[in-house]
């Protein structure tokens, strides 16, 4: 039953990309003043804001008590998690490199042992991503220019570091309101301030009924909040590498649901890519809960 948490994280995380793509297509078809009302800025800001508020409101007393008693080292870890995981990494997430970066950092920093046949799994997953990129419709972001590549590398490092930080914070037995609510809320407010200065307030007020339901109810409260809760549960029960494997598996969910709902083509290249990723994830199997880090 424990493995269902990790599977749920992979599924819900993969659905987020499909729903966001669908919302962007809907926005393009219903432009307001010539502008697509579904942008990364307003969707990310509102979804992160809702995650933070929901988790914080659920445990306000615990959060206040824990903040007063935090040691400086734990305060620094939570602040780093907020910056890396809830602000920097989402700006340029590149899933192809997240698995090896997370696994190698966990091996060096947390002294976690890599799963059996990890090298084979990693090779299959990366091969699948390359096949999808070269012969399919593309599973990753375009990296044709140097700035894009540098942003991708920065996001990979931030994501891998965040994964290890969250694994360490599990041992502190802190509330979700602090480790998820405060961090997401701070990340959202900082990001919202940058977006406000760059785009102006009108960027956040292109609202219609379908926008509110799609972005706030479906994407924000259902998928984004669900992903955060399942990620926290997964971090508490599995190693950093196992959670990273689940993140790789979410690519399959995204591609298959996009084909079913958005009618995106499943070319032979895409199918070959998904087959390699699936083989890479399943061949090393999902073992039971890992021991807590020392």
C-alpha positions, 0 to 999 in steps of 0.5 A: 500500500505504501507504494501507492503513495509514490504511484499517486505522486507520479500520476498527479504530477504528470496530469498537471502538465496535461491540464496546464497545456489544455488550459493554455490552448483554451486561453489561446482560443479565448484571448482577452485584449489579444493576450492569452489569459493562461500564462506561466506567471499567473498560473504558477503564482496562484497555484503556489499561493493556494498550496501555501495557504491551504497547508498553513491554515490547516496547522497554524498553531503547530507552525507558530510553535515550531518556528519559535523552536527551530534551530538555526541549521533547520531554519537555514534548510527551510529557507533554502527549500523555499528558495530552491524548490518553490521559486528557482527550480520551477522557473526552468524545470528540465526533467531529463537531468533531474534523476541522475542529479538527485541520485548522485547528490543523495549518494554524496550528501545523504550517504544513501545507497543507490538501488540495484541496477540503477545504472541500467535504469538510468541509461534506459530512462535517459535513452527514452528521453533522447529518443522522444526528443529526437524522433518524437514530438519532444518530451522536453523543453527546447535547449537550442540556445545557450541561455536555455541550457544554462537555465535548465542546468540551474533548475536541475541543480536546484531541484536535486538540492531541494530533494535532498533538503526535504529528505533531511527535513523529514527527520525533524518531524515538522508539520506540513504547514511549515515544511510545505505551507510556509515555503510555498507561500514565501516562494509564491509571494517573491515570484508574484512580486517579480511578475508584478514589477515586470508585467504589471497588475493587469496580468493577474486580472484576465479572469473568466469563469472557465479560468477560475474553475480551471486554474484555481479549482482543477490545477491549483487546489486539486493537482498542485496541492495534491502533488505537494502532499503526495510529494511530502508523503513520498519523501517521508517513505522513500529515498531521494532516488526512488522519488526521482524515479517517480518523477521520471515516470510522470513523463509517461502520464503526461504523454498518454493523457495528452494523447487521450485528451488533447489528441496529441499524436503518439508517433512511433518515436514517442511510443519507443521513448515511453517503452524505454522509460517504462522499462527503466522505471520497472526493471529496478522495481519499487522496493519498500520504504527506505530507512531514515537518513542518519 
